[in-house]
Every structure is written in structure tokens, then in C-alpha cells.
Amino acid sequence: MIIPFRKTSLHIHPLFPSLLLFCLFTGRFTVLISVLALLWHEAGHLLLLILFGKMPRQISLTPFGGMMEMPKENVPSAQLFFIALAGPLFSALGCLFCLLGYRDAFLPESFCLPFFRANLLLMLFNLLPALPLDGGRMLQALLSAFLPRHAVEKALLSVANMAALFLIFLSLKSAWQGQYQFAPAYAGAYLMYAAGMEGRKSPLRYYSSLVGRRSGKQLSYPVQQLAVPEDTPLYSLPGRMKENCYHLLHVIGPDGMQLLGTLTDQDICTHLMENASLTASQALQRAKKQRSP
């Protein structure tokens, strides 16, 4: 189910309301409290994004958890860091709220303990340095200022898959010992699913960044200059490019000395979308024809 709202769309997985109804009819209110903790966590991301004057492109609610997509326009790395930090921070505030409510007895113990536990687990889980968890988002925002975004993203997605397999292994180990702890496997399944979704969207990051610049709101990017051999395929280029940079790609001849020409960000984006298997020299020839009157 998709609910549009201004520039944002709310995507609700069909199993999400089914899970809520199942908990209501069976009296499993602990699960509902965990869902409330999840919504509270996502509210932290949403609130800070709105404070920065932006709206998410999409908010998804699934049985495995919630995910929020950044807006189409470019978001500075510093803002991305604090937006990611807001989720664990809100979970920490949820833990503090439970402790105060339990101490001052204005919240029932049946609510405080499950809500405290859910917020604590959400905070610790999301601080793992793996995409698309908040810890991975924060680390990506820091490292992308010095390293190509694609390389950072690939490394953090690999960490996510390894962490997911480890969590599933813990559940299998507990089942082997007769304890049947399914929570780690559930978290691992969510992490593997979310990492897969993130990986499929990875090739579009570069295009989205270029399209976002057309608004003219951010013009203070540094220039990254790259030199590549003429036979370099275009699809390999985004992995060498840094986030929030303008790029000038110098195409070098077969002798390694002659400069055949230079491709701009717009040239690279145009020819990547037309035919990503083109070489740098072929893209350069097409770009020259398009520039000529």
C-alpha cells in the first residue's frame, strides 16, 4: 500500500498491518511495543530531516523494520551524519524515558521494561558499522569526504552481509543447543534484506547526485580530477568518484602521455545512461560531436 503525502510516499508492506492485527487479537502486546519503539526511532530521523528543510523521498514500513530514503536533492555529508545519529539518539531518549517512568511510577512496569529493551536493542543494533544501519550511514558520511563513495558503500554492505550471517549463525547455534533464540536470526534476515535493497539502488546514487545539482542551490563543490586510459569502460568510473565533488575525467592516449580530451560530470552521466559499456575514448568522441555547433 502506497500513501502519497507532498514529496513523500509512505510504503506499507502488506504483512505489516497483518502483524499488528495478529498482535491485537492474540494479546501479544510486547510486539506492539517493539513496533512503537521502531516508529519512535524513525521519528528521530524524520524530525532532523525536516529541521534541515527537507522531506524524505520514501518511508517504508515492513515486518522486518522501517527504512527511509533521502530526498532527490543532494544532502551535505555533515547533515547526513546527524540525520543518521538522530535515530539511535531517540532510542537512547526512549530508554531514559522508561527509566524515569519506572522510577517515578508514572508508567506501568509492563510497558517500561519491554519499551526499554526494544529501544536499547534498536540503538545497539543500528550503531553497527554496516549499511544501511545508522552506524554505517554515519561512517559513510565521514569516509566519503576522503574516499570514493562507491568504494565505501561496497565495503559497508559487505560488513552488513557478514554481520547478518553471524547473527543467523547465533540463532542456529542456540537451536542446536535447544534454546531456540530466534531474535538474532530475525535481525540478521532484516539486515540482509535491507543491504540487498541498498545494493540494488547503489548504481543510481551517482545519477541522482548529478540531477540534484541542476537546482543550482549548491555550487561550492571541490573539483576532483581523474586520469584514465582511453579503453577504460564507463561503468567502472563511479567507483572512483568522491561524493559532493565535480569531476573532470582526463582521457589519456595509448602512449600514456597524450591527453585526448576531458569529460565532465554531465558527459559521464549522459553516456553512462545511454551505454555504460562505452570506453572513455568513445564517450569523448561522442561528447565532442555534441559540443560542436
N, C-alpha and C positions, 0 to 999 in steps of 0.2 A: 504494500500500500504506500502511495506517494502523496504527501500533503504539501503543496507549494505554499510558501509564505515569503513574499517580496523576492529577494535574491537568493533565498534559501529554500531547500526542499527537505522535508522530513521523510526518510525511508524507513518504514516499519516492516521488518521481516514477518511473514505470516505466522511463524512459530512464537513470536514474542508475545502477542496478546493471548495466544493459546496457553503459554506458560503462566501468564498472570491469572487466567480463568481457572486453570488447574490448581494453582496455589490457593485461590479463594475458596473453591469448592471442597478441597481436601484439608484445608486448615493449615497448610504449610506456610505460615506467615514469616518464618525465618528467610525463606527465599524472597518474599516480597520486600523484606527489609534490606536484603542484599541488592535488589533492583533499585530501591530508593537510594542506597549508598552509591550505586553506579550513576544514577541520574544527578546526584549531588556532585560527584566527581566531574562529570561532563559539564555541569553548570559553571564550574570554575573556568574551564577553557572558554566557554561561550561568553562569560561575563568579561574576561580580559580582552577577548577579540573585539567585543562591542566597544569597550573602553578605548581601544586603538582605532575606532571609527570604521570597523569592517564587519562584514557578516560572512558566516561560513557558506560554502557552496552547497554542502550537503551534510545532514546529520543522520546517521544510520543507527537504528536500534535492532539488535539481533539477540537470539538466545545466548550467544557467546559473550556479548558485551556491546559497548557503544563505540562508534567511530565518528570523527568529524573531519570533513575535508576543508582545506584552506580556500579562501576566495581566489578568483582568477587573477586578480591583480597581485603584483609582487608584494610580499611581506618581508621587511628587513629581518636579517638574521637575529638581531637583538630582540625584536618583538616576538619572533618565533620561539626563542628560548623562554621568554617569560610566559607566553601562552601555554607552552608545554608544562612549565613549572606550576602553573595555576591549578592543574588537576590534582597532583599529589599534595599541594598546599591546602586545597579544600578538603581533601581526605584527612589530612592532619587536623584541620579545624573540626571536622566531624568527630574525630577521636576525642579532642579536647571538650567538645560539647557534651559527649557521652559521659566523660569523667566528671564534669561539673554537674550534669543532671543526676548522676548516680550519687555524688557526694551530698548535694543539696536536696535530694529526694523529690525533685520536680519532674522526673522521668521514671517510668517503671523499669525495674531490672530486666524484665522480659524484652524490653526494647533496647536498653542501653548496651547490654552485652553483645547481642548479635550485630547491632549497628556499629559498635566499636570494633568488633572483629572484622566486619566487612570493610570498613574504612581502612583499617590497618593493613589488611591483605591487599587491598587495591593500591594503597600508597607504595608498599614494598614491591609489589609485582610490577607496577608501572615505572618504578625507578630503575628497572633492569636496563642496561645499555644496549637495547635491541629495538629495531624498528618493527612496527610503528608505535611502540610504547613511548611514554613520555620521556623516560631516560634516554632512549635512542634519539628522540626529537631534539632534546637539549644538546646531546653530544653532536648530533648532525649540525645543528646551528653553530656550534663552536668550531668544529673542524672544517666546515665548508668555507670558512673565511680564508683557510690556508691550503686546502686540498680540493681537487675536483669533486663536485657534489655527487656525481655518478659513482665514483670510487668509494666515497664514504657511505653512500646508500647501499651499495653492494655488500660492503663489509658488515654493516649493521644488520642487514637482512640475513646474512649468514649466521651471525650471532643469534638472531631470533630463532632460526631453524634448529640450531644446536641446543638452545635453551628449551625449545618445545620438545625435542626428542628426549632430553634429560628429564623433563617433568613427566612425560608419558612413561619413561623407564621407572621413575619412582613409584608410580601407581601400579605398574606391573609387578615390581618387586614387592610392594605391600600385599598385592593379591596373592603372590606366591607364598608369602608368609601367613596368609589367612586373615589379614587385617582389612583389606578392601578399602583403601583410601582413594576415592575417585577424583577428589578436588585437583590434585596436580595434573591428572590426565585431562580434565576439563580445561584447566588453564593452558596446558600445552596445545590442546586442539584449537582453542581460540587464537593463541599466538601464531600457530602455523597457518591458520586460515587468514588472519589479518596480514601476516607477512606475505602470503601469496597474493592477496589483493593489492598490497602496496607494490610488490614487484611488477605486477601487470601494468600498473599506472606509471612506472618509472620512466619509460621512453617518452611520455608526454610532458615530463617536467620541463625539458628544455624549450619545447614549443610554447608551453604555457607562459614561461618566463618572457619569451620574446613578444608574445601577443600582449602581455601585461604592460610592456614598456610603451606601447603605442598611445597610452593615455597621456604621456608627457608629464606625469606627476613626479617621476623620479629620474633625474638626469645626472646624478653625481656618481655614477659607477666608474670604478677604475677600468683601465684597458688591460686585457690580457693578450699578449702577442704569442702566437704559436707558429712554429715552422714544421712542415710535414713534407715528406716525399710526394711526388706527383701521383704515385699509384696508391696512395692511402685511401681506403674506402670511406665514404661519408659516415656510414653507420658507426664507425669507431671513434668519431670525433667528440660526441657529447661526453664520453668518459674522461676526456682530458680537460674539460672546461670547468671553471670555477663558478660558484653561484654569485649572482649580482655583479657580474663583470660584462663589459663589452669585449668582444673578441675580434682580433684581426688574425686571420689564418694566412700565413705566407707559404705559398706553394713553391717548393724547390725542385729544380730540374734533376735529371739523372746523374749529372756530374757532382751533385751536392753543393754546388757553388752558385749556379744561376737562379735568380729569382724570377719565376714565371709570372707571378702576379699575386694579388691578395684578395681573399674572400672575407666579406663582412658577416656579421651575425645574420643579417637578413638574407644574404646569399646562401649561407649554410642551411638556414631554416627552409627556404623555398625549395632547394634541391633535395633536401632530406625528405620532404613530404612528397615530392614528385617521384624520386627514385633513389632510395637510400644506398643502392649498390654502386652508384656512380663513384668514380675516383675523384680525387681533389682536382686533377688537371681537367677532367671532363666537366666538372662543375664550374671551374674557372672559365673555360671556353664558353659555356652557356651564359655565364654571368656577364662576360664581355659583350656577347651579342645582345643581351637585354639592355645593357647600358648604352650601347651605340645608338645614335639617333636614326 
